[in-house]
């Protein structure tokens, strides 16, 4: 893993940019916008993907696998923190003395002084960003945006707009959300995470205080989340808008209905508006309230904002249906923190009816799994009817002895509620064997767990109902 060095200069002019790890959702979105700006783009990733193919169709020179020869004549190299210092393209770029910048610095270069809405928080960033973007477009605006996931009805995670407004999902995981010159800051919640970077809960919270106080126009923050309340106590910004269920919230959520797609009433400064979303889950009502609060900070009325946000159809890998086989619906969700897993399962519970929820969990990173394995087990045992536990997706981390999916499964109070299996085909066959008509299967994790879904659907089609 490479920690971003934000002290490195960002070039004023870029003519040819090479992206190491170009296939990721965030990196591919940046590369697309570089292409929009008329910059020659090349890049590499360890495996082929739809993102690589889409970029190639747009004119990017993309490669599968990492090789120094892929660098070509690039004058700037953009990288993620997930690559290793020994990456041959990274090493050669350093030897050549090229501009080597973190993806957050590339995004800063793209923003270029525009009026910026930055969405930060431990959970809900991608959906909240998508809600703001789609609502703005519904209201007649044409914002620039870079999101951490594909917005369903737009079919993309990024786009160059004609307005001066720029909307981004700002990454707090490595502190780079402090790099941007934010106008309106949205803090969805502040659930301690990424302690491998921050070292302590206190440092994590203090980063959000700095982020909020640095906004030039307004801060929008949850009125309910304990971490957000702790951050709120340190905010000295003169224009703060709180949102949530609390009686003293500036934008208050009431009358929530969760029978299918969620609905709620939003009230602000004596004005109320009913909001009917197309996505399920109380967490999405909360995300939508935060998005509406941002829109009011940008000058839109509560009624117009609440109506505009209703068209949001979700983002890819957020409670996304992939198929139905033998009467079993198979979904995928990006959730990789106990709080996110709980929200996803609670949302699924509102649509599953009399069926059961079978979760296929892939723990993400060894450090998070080691730190939170008991919390994962408690949430999964409480909110899913049965869990199939896979092994850890290490991402940027080296394996830690004893930290596997079995560590999580072993923390279940009732071992009959969980089945640990490292082999994916065996996991798919087991899932198909226990699933019955009307059940919902959901893969959970921000690694590559979604790739097991074709195996699950095939196993369902060929395996007798258990």
Helices and strands as residue ranges (DSSP letters): E 16-20, H 25-36, E 40-45, H 50-57, E 61-64, G 68-71, E 76-79, H 88-96, E 99-102, H 103-111, E 115-120, H 125-138, E 144-151, E 156-159, E 165-169, G 176-178, E 184-187, H 195-198, H 201-213, E 218-222, H 226-232, E 240-244, E 251-257, E 261-268, E 271-280, H 282-297, H 302-309, E 320-325, E 328-333, H 338-349, E 357-361, H 366-383, E 386-389, H 405-409, G 415-417, E 418-420, H 424-434, E 440-444, G 449-452, H 453-462
